[in-house]
Amino acid sequence: MDPTVASIRVAMIIIRVPISDSNSMDLQLAHANVVPDPRHYGGWGKFSFSVHGTTLTITRTDYDEGWPSAFRLRAYLSTEDIPDFTSTVYTYWGLDHERAPDDTTEVIIHPSVTTIKNSTFYDCRSLVRVAIPDTVTHIEQAAFMGCDSLKSIRLSLNLEFIGRQAFGGCESVETVFLPPTVTRVRAWAFQDCKSLRFCNLPDTIDHVGPIAHLRRKVFQGCNRLSRTVSSNLSKVCYSTSVDPQAIQECIDTHGSELATEVDNQQMTALHILCANPYITGDCIRTYLQLAPEAANQEDSDGMTPFQRLCRNDIAFSDDRNFSSLMIWWYHCMPPQTATGKKRKRE
């Protein structure tokens, strides 16, 4: 029986294995000498794989019988570069039925991808952060559902659509920054994101209703979600297009006390800025020069803005080393700190 080959792009093909009562089967492939990825998905069990020409032989090795109904393989053409199957870094190509391995810790999304498809990263429980390139316009249903270690999400600046339960059960996500291009967010998109504190809502979303409706539908189970963005400066810092000039103008217009004002979770706008994956280092430099005392403010979790910055792994260069980031932070601050102590510059 021929397998169903979903699609071909670069070196990867997706093979859907037919249901069978046998513990071994031969599949005839359209390509010779493919290399199957042993990290199969769509069902439990242990299997071995061997390839002879265009024949792929799959044998069940755990003494159970039959095949899972949704059993699929990733396979690669032997003439192309074959990935390291022991690596937890996964490159996503956007194929139909493609699924990342469950132990994925880091994702590289190929720049040709415009849609992250249904359940692609479902239950990748070791995935901590993801940066979605600006080529992506759609994130489909359950794409990141169950990624309960995911803390930091950088969404595409051209994103238009977020599907049902796309980030459902992402219990570690604390902030979500939606670009103004987003027009549709389906029900339960962020269901049970229990650590979610803030999510900005662009005016472009076509069905935004009362906050009660959003909590019941899009943000069901997000019990820590703040009802509003607290100040004009917070709104500036929440923007995906924030820049130093906007911060400067807002503080100049509304007064420097706005920069140290806290909300009901004891967060300043600097906390929000430090969770924003779209900022540059100059944004923080500008803020600290105008209101250095905000750097020491602890939120209701006892975290300073700098700790938020490190927690979300916001990077302004290729160096993400914590010690280097700390040195960078303190060099941004004026000599007078919030504690009233003067610090010598090196």
N, C-alpha and C positions, 0 to 999 in steps of 0.2 A: 504494500500500500504506500502510495506516495505521501510524503508529509506536505503540510501546507506551509509554503514559504511566504511570509507576510510581505517582505520587501527587501530590497538590497540597496545599501549605500556604503560606499567605500569598501571596507573589508568585512563588515558584519552581515550575517543573515539570521533571521529568526525562524526556528523550526518548531512547528507544532506536531507533537507526537500523537498518533492515533491511539484510541483506547484499545486495549488488547487484554485477553486473559492469559497470555503467554508471559513467561519470564525473560524472553529474548525475542528480538525482532530485528529485521533488516529493513532499512529505509533507503530508497533510491533517490539520490540528490541530483540536482541540476548541475552541480559543480563537483569537480574531482578533487580529492585530497583536502577536504576542509578539515579544520581543527576545531572540535567542539569544546565549548567552555564547560568544565565539569560542574560548575556552580549552577545547576539546573534550577528551575523554579516552576511554581504552579502545582506542587504536590510534594508529599513526604516520600522518603525512600533513598536507598543507596544504589547507584548504578555505575557500570563501567561502559566505556565507549571505545570503539575501534573503527578505523576507516580504511577501506581498501578501494581505491579508485573512486567511484561514485556511490559506493555502498557504505552506509553507516550502520554498524551493528551496536545495538544497545542491549545490555544484559542487566537484569536486576540481581543485586548481590546481597540483599538483606533477607532473603528467603521468604519474603512476602510474595503474594501473587498479584498479577495484573498491573495496570498503569493508571496513574491519576488522570482525571478527565481533562485537566488543563495543563498537562505536562509540556513544557517548552524548553528549548535550548537556544543559547546564543552560539553561533559558529562563525569561524573566520576563514577567509580564503588563504590558503597556505602561501600564496605569492605575496601577500601583504604582511605588514608588521603585526605580529601576534602579541596581544597584551599579556602582562604577567598575571596569571590567574590567582596568584597568592596576594596580589596587591589589594588594598582596601580603597584605592583611588579609582573611581569609575568615570569613564568618558561616555556621555549619553549622546546618541546619534538621532534620537527622535523617531525610531522605527515603530511601526504598528506592533503592539504586544511586547515591546521591549520592557524589561524589568531590570533594575539595578540589583546586584547581589545584596543580601540582607545585611552583610557586615560592612557595607560601604561607609567610610568615614569622611570622604571628600568627593565632591562631584565636579567634573569638568563638563560643561554643556557646550557642544560643538556650535560654532557661530552660524552654521546653516540651519539650526533648529529654530522654528517659529512657534511651535506648540509643544508643551510638555504634556504628554498624553496620560490617559487614565491609569492611575495606580502605578506609575513608573517607579516611584520611590516608596511605595507602600511598605510600612513596617521596617524601614531602614533605621533601626533603633540606635545605631552608633553614629549617625550623621549629626554633626554639631552645628555646622553653618553651611549656607549655600548662597552663592552669588549668581543670579540669573542674568545673562547678558541681555543687552537692549534689543537684540533681534527677536526676542520672544514676545508674542502678543497674547497668547492664550495659555492658561494653566487649567487643565481639565480635571474632572471629578477625581477626588481621592489621590491626587498626584503625590502629595507628601503626607498622606494620612498615616498616623501612628508613629511618626518620627519624633518620639518623645524626648530625645536628647537635643533636638534642634533648638538653638538659642538665637541665632542671628540669621536673618533673611534679608538679602538685598534683591529687591524686585526689579524687573526690567523697567526702564523709563518709558517704554512704549507699550507696556502691558495694558490690555483692554478688558480681559475677561478672567475671572476666577471662578472655577466650577464648584459644585456642591462638595462639601467636605474636603476641599483641596488641601487644607492644613488642619483638618480635624484631628484632635488628640495630640497636637504638638504642645505638650504640657510645659515645655521649658521656654517657649517664645515669650518675650516680655514686651516687645514693641514691634509694630508693623507700620511701615511707611508706604502708603499707597500713592503712586504717581497720579497726576491729574488726568492721564490718558485712560484710567480705569472707568468704564461705563457700566459694567455688569459684575455684580458679586452675587453668587447663588447662595441659597439657603445652607446654613450650617458650614459655611466655608471655613470658619475658625472655631468650630464647635469644640468645647472642652479644652481650649487653650487656657489652662488654669492659672498660668503665670502672667497672662497678657494684661498689661497695665494701660497701654494707650494704643489706639489705632486711629489715625487721621482718616477722615471721610471726605474725599473730594466732591465738590458740587456736581461733578459730571456724572456721578452714579445715578442711574435712571429711576431707581425705586427706593431711595432713601426715605424712610418714614420716621415716626416717633422713635425715640431711643428704646422704648419698651419693645417695639417691633424688632429692632435690630438685635436686642439682647435675646429675644425669643427665637429668632431665625438665624441671622448670620453669626451672632456671638453667643449662642446658647451654651451655658456652662462656664462662661468667662466671668467668674464672680469678682475678679479684681479689676475689671475694666473700668477706667474712669469715665464719668458721664460726659465730660467736656474737656477741651483743651483750655487751660486756665487763664491765659493772658495773650495779649497781642504778640509778645516776644516768644511765647511758647509756640504760637502758630507759625511764626517765622522759622523757628528752629525745627519745626516738624515738616517744613517744606522740603521736597526732594530737589528743589533748585535753590536752596539756601546759599547765600554767599556773604562774605564779610561786610559788604556795603549794606545789605539789608539789615544785618544785626546792628551795625553802627547807627543807621538811620532810625531804627525802632527805639533803641536806647536813648538816642539824642532827643527824639520826639516825646517819649513817655517818661523819661527820667531814669537814672541809674538804679533807683530802688526797685524797678521792675525786674532787674537782672538777678536780684536776690530774693524776690518774692517766692513763697512756696505754696503749693497746692495742698489738697487734703491728704496727699501721700508724702508730704514734706519734700517734694521734688521741685527744684528750680528749672528754669528753661535750659540751663546748662546741662542738667541730667538728660533732658530730651535731646539736646544737640549731640551729646556724647554717645547716644544710641543711634544716631542718624547715619546710615551707611553711605550717604551721598556727600558728606562734608569733606572739606579740605582742612589741612592744618591751620590755614589762615583764619578760618571761621572761629576756631578755639582761641587762637592768639588774640583776635579782636575782642572776643568776649572777655577774656581774662584781663586784658589791658584796661577795659572799662569797669569791670567788677571782679577783681581778684578774690574778694571774700566769698564769692559763690563756689569757689573750688573746694572749700572745706565743709559745705553743707551736706549733711547726711540725710538720706530719704528714710521712709518708714521701715526699710529693710536694713538700715544702718550703712548704706553704701554711698560713697561720694561720687561725684561725676566722673572722676578719673577711674574709679573702680568699675563704673558702668562702661567706660570706654574700653577697658581691658577685657571685661566680661564679654562684650560683643565683638571683640577682636577687630575694631575699626582700624584700618591701616591707611596711612597717608603716603607710604612708600613701600618698597619691598621688604623692609625690616619690620617684623612683627614681634621682635624680642621684647619681653616685658621690661627688662632693665633699661634698654635703649628708649623705650616709650616713656618710662618714668623720667629719665633725664630730659627728654624732649619736652615733657609736660612742665617740669619745673623751670626750664629755660624760657618757657612762654610767659611765666608769671612775673609780674613786676616785683621789685625788691620787697614791697610792703605786702605781707600776707594777711589773711583773715584773723590770725591770732595776735596781730600787732607786732610780731617779731620781724626784724629785718634780716634778710638773708643775703649773704655775699654772693656775687656772681663770680664765676671762675673766668 
